[in-house]
Amino acid sequence: MRNKFASSRFYRVAMLAMAAATLTPAAPTEQMHWRDIATYLRGKVVTITTKDGKSFSGRNVTVWPDFVAINDGVQTKVPRDTVASFHWEAPYEGQTRRLGRLLSTGYRHAGKLLGTPAGPVALVELPAITAWGAAAVPFCLLGDLFNPHPRSSGDISILPDGASK
């Protein structure tokens, strides 16, 4: 006779994990003052939601005392009084992309040295950079493949000027 309850512990743990994941509340909206928003949103993709439900998205955000401007080709100004909340996303840069940036910087540096009296140094640098990149690429690919990093994101609501955090 076969044991029907051998995997029941696995099912109990799986159901408990699913219940915990669905019942766990989301992170609360972060609250900050208008003056602190500009430094916090630097380099992030921002979506501004107004009180009437309109949304404006972009990366280049400038915060002024009376309005916030998103400048991605065309500047869009959103008055401060109409802003309900900010949603931000910080995209993750993978290991392979970071390695590519480092390799291109190294090749650019060695290329600039080729026409100078330090040209023999560049002839040593180029194979070293290539060998380092060839050795590092498989590890970067494995890191990106097995350790995916989702984009981190969050919401910000505006505190009144006289309020404390």
Buried (B, 14 or more C-beta within 10 A) or exposed (E): EEEEEEEEEEEEEEEEEEEEEEEEEEEEEEEBBBEEBEEBBEEBBBBBBBEEEEEBBBBBBEBEEEBBBBEEEEEBEBEEEBBEBBBBBEBEEBBBEEBBEBBEEBBEEBEEBBEEEEEEEBEEBBEEBBEBBEEBBEEBBEBBEEEEEEEEBBBBEBBEEEEEE
